[in-house]
Amino acid sequence: MSTVPITPDFIQGAITIESGDGYVRPWRTDYQQKELYPSIDENLVNQMSKPVGVRVRFASTSTSVTLAVLPDEVARKFDLVIENERIDTLSLAMGETTLTVGDLPGDETPVEVWLPYDGPVSLATIDGEGVRSVSDTRLKWLTYGSSITQCGAAHSPSRTWPAIAARACDLNLTCMGLGGQCHLDSMVARLIRDRDADLLTMKLGINVMGAASLSPRSFRGAVIGFTQIIREKHPTMPIGIISPIISPPREATANAVGFTLEMMRDELADVVDRIIQVTGDEKIYYFNGLEMFGENLVDDYLPDNLHPNGDGYEILGNNAAVKVLPQLLTALG
């Protein structure tokens, strides 16, 4: 067995990768500019530090390898995924630093270890024979959203709804699900604009509703501006704007600035219509969140009337793979 340092070329799905003394740490922002992403209690940067959707991708002639990571004060889950199939979910207890990954093919087949979605991870080495990084040449899908896109209640890292949809459609995922922090920040728009991506989905509204951070006066303008910033470098990339899924207490009850989810869905549909009519954009699409996760699923799959449970995220991911991504992939031509 030989020990190979985990270098940035092993990592997929991160925005930037911080290199330290004997470790690398994936970020979902430009970590060197993290002070430019202010929020209450620095929670935006905190969410960006969590490697949601990030994978260590490699091949090895061994049928078992060991990953060394820096210790943490919480237990962590990792998923082994081979050819889009989840083979196993592995756990590290608090303070543990070595993760043994077995059932590998022992050939040139790419192997992915999906990292935890609930806290930062610093990666050190892989111990195994013939270990090498493997690039991911699949189409790149970036998705932006709230905690419902971060999926803290998912069963495991590769079973968030974006991960399920990406695996079903064989896509290279970058997940910008940011718990409590999807407020159409212009710096996040610039971050997405500067990312190499083939298609984009943005699941918008629920954080704006909950925090009353935008009003009926400002919401549509913020969505239009956010989208047009991205269009500066991606003029023909298919973009899907997804409105909120069901949340019964918020459907018709106004928040502090007079917004309801019913109003928000109408405004997002209007945004897409306006962009198409004024700019001639033929590759922007509106998707109603109720068609992805509606009232019929509340009793069994929406325990807090806001976030799906693990099985609910499976349903949401399968619906995205059938109802959203195929239309965007077709638009690629």
N, C-alpha and C positions, 0 to 999 in steps of 0.2 A: 504494500500500500504506500502511496505517496500523498503528501499534503500540498494542496494548491491554495494559494490565497484567493479569496473572492474579490475580484476586481470589478470595476463598473461594467465591463462588457458581459458579465454574467447576469446582469440585472435588467429586467424588462418591466415597463409600466410605471417607472419613476419619472419625475420631471427633472430633478437633479440628484446627484449622488455626492454626499460628503465623504471625503477620504480622511481618516484619522490614523492614529498610530496603531497599525495592525488591524484595522477594521474599515468597512465602508457602511454608510448609513443612507438609505434611500429617503428622499423627500418628495412630496407632491407640490412643491413650489421651488423657486430659486432660493435656496437656503441662505445664500450670501446677501440676499436683499430682503430677508424676512421682516426686518423692521418697517418695510414699506407696506405691510399688510396689517395695519392696526385693527384691533377690535377690543371689545370689553374683555378684560382679563386675558388678553392675548389668545383668545380661544380659536381664532382663525388659524394662526400659526400652529397651535396645538393640534388641530385637526389635520393640517397639512403635514405634520410630522409622522402621522400614522400611515403605514404602507399599504393602504387599501388597494387591492388589485395588483400589487407588485409581486413579481415572481423571480426566483433564482432559476435560470434556465441553463441546462448543461447536458452533456452526454458523458457516459462513462462505460468502460469495459467491465467494471465491477457490477455485481448484482446488489450490492449494498454499499452505501457511502455514509460518512458522518459529517454533518455540518456543525461547525463551531460558531457560536454566537456569544455576544457579551451578555452577562446576567441581567435579569430584570426582577422587579419586586412583585410581579404578578405572574400567574400561569398564562401560557400562550399556546395557541393552536396553529398548526401548519397543515397544509394539504399537499399530498403527492398527486400530481396530475400528469398523465401520459396520453398523448394524442387526444386531448380534450376530455378524457375520462378521469374522474376522481378515483384513484386507486385506494387511498387511505387517508385518514385524518390522524395526525400525530400531535402529541402534547408535550410541552416542557413545563415542569413544575417551577414554582418560584425559585429563582437562584440557579437553576440548571443551565448548563451552557453547551451541551452536546446533544444533537438530534440525529438519531440513526434512522436512515431512510432505506428500506429494503424493497424487495419485489421489483427491482429495476431490470430492464431487458438485457443489459450488459453489451449493448452494441451502439450503433450510431443514432438510435432513436432519441430525439430530444425529450428531456425530462424537466418538469417544472415543479418547484416547491413554492407554493403560494404562501405568502407571509401573513402574519396576523393583521387584523383590521382594527385592533383596539389599542395599539400602543407602538411607539417607536421600536425599531429593531436594528441592531448593529451587527453586521455579519463579518466573520473573520476568515474561516478556511473551509475547504472541503477535503476530506480524506478518502481517497479511493484510487483505483487504477485507471489510467487513461482519461482522467477528468479534463474536459475542455468546455469552454463556453460555446453556445450555439445561438446564432443570431435568429431573430424572429422576422421572417419576411412576409408574414400575413398582412392583410389590410389593417390599418391602424384606426381603431375606434376610440374616441375620447367622449366620455359622458360626464356631465356636470350636474350637481344637484345637492340635496340636503342630507340629513341623517337617513332619510328613506333610500338614498342612493349609496350612502356609506354602509348601511345595513348592519348595525351593531347587534341585532338579534338573529342574524343568519346562523345556520347550524355550524358553518366553518368557512374559512376564507374563500374557497372556490365556489361557495353556494350563496353568495350575495346575488341580488338580481342581475347586476351587470356581468358578473362572472359567469352565471348560468347562461345568459344570452350570448356572451362572447364565445363560450365553449360550444354552444349549439350552432353558432354561425361561423366558427373557425376564424375568429378575429383576434388581433393583438390589442388588448385592452389597456387604456389608461383611464382610471376612475378618479374623477374629481368630486366624489361625494363628500361633502364637508358638513358634519353634524352641526346644525344650528347656524350655519354660516353661508348659506346660499342667498346672498343679498344683492347680487348683480354688481359687485365691486368692480370698478373700472380696471384695477390692477389685475384682477382675475381674468377679465376679458383680454388684457394684453398677454397674460400668461398663456391662455388658450390660443390666441392669435399667433404667437411665436412658436407653437408646438407643431411638429410634423404629424399631421393627421389626415386620414382619408374621408372620415365621416364623423359627425358630431351630433350628440343628443344633449338637450338641456331640459331637465325636469324642474320646472320653475314654479314658485309661488308660495309653498307652505311656510318657509321661514319668514318671508315677507309678511304673510298673514299673521303668524304667531307673534312676531316682534313689532308689528305695525311699522316696519321700517320704511315702507313706501306707501303712498296713498293712491286713491283713484286719480289724483292729479299727476302723479309722478311715475307710476308703475309702467305704463305703456312706453313712455319715453325712455325709461331706463332699459327695458328689454330691447327696444329698437337700437339705442346707442350701443349696448353691449354686443348685439349681433353685428352691427355695422363695423365696430372695431375689429371683430374677428374676420369679417369679409375683406379687410384691407390686405390680408395676406392669403386668404382662402376664398377667392372670388367664385369658385364653382364647386366647392365642397358641399355635399348634401348635409343639410342641417335639419334636425327634427326637434321641434319645441313641444314638450310634453307638459300638459297642465296637471294640476294636483289630482292624486287619487282620492278616493272617498275618505272623508273625515266627518262623520255625522254632526258633531257639535259645531262645526265651522261652516257647514254648507250654506245655511241661510241666516246665521247669527253674525251680525257685524262685529268686527274688532274695533279697536280704539280709534281708527281713522275711517270707519264706515265701510270696510271691505268685507265681503263674504267670498267663499270659494266659488260659489256660482257666478258671481261677478268676475272673479279672477279668470275663470275659464273663458268667459265671453271676451274679456280684454286680450287674452293671449291669442285667441282665434282672430281677433281684429288686428292684432299686431302683424300676424303672418299675412293677412289679406292686404294690409297697407304696404308692407315691404314688397310684396309681389306686384301690386298695382303701380307703385311709384318707381321702383328700381328695375322691374322686369325680372327679378330673381326667380328662376325656374327650379331652384333646388333647395327651397325652404318649405317645410311641411309642418302642419299642426296635427298633433295627436291628443285626443281627449283622454286624460288620465282615468276617467271612469270606465273606459273600455278596456283598460289594462287591469284595473282593480276597482270593482264597483260594489254597490250596496249588498249584493248577494254574498259577498265574502266577509262581511263585517263580523258576524257572530263567531265564526270559527277561526278567523285569521287576522283580526285586527284588535288585539286585546286591550289596548289603551285608546282605541278610537282614533289613532294617529299613525302608529308604526305597525307594519305587518310583523307577524312572528316568523320563525324560521320557515315553516311550510308556506306562509303567505309570500315570502320572498321568492320561493321556488315558483309559485304561480305567476308572480309579477315578472320574473325572468323568462319563463316560458312564453308568456304573452308578448313580451318585448321581442323575443326571437321570432315570433310569428307575425305580429301586427305592426312592428316598427322597423326593425332592421332590414327586412327584405325590400321594403319600398326605398330605403336609402341606398341599399346596395344596387338596386336596379337603376337608380338615378346616376350612379357612377358611370353607367354605360359599359 
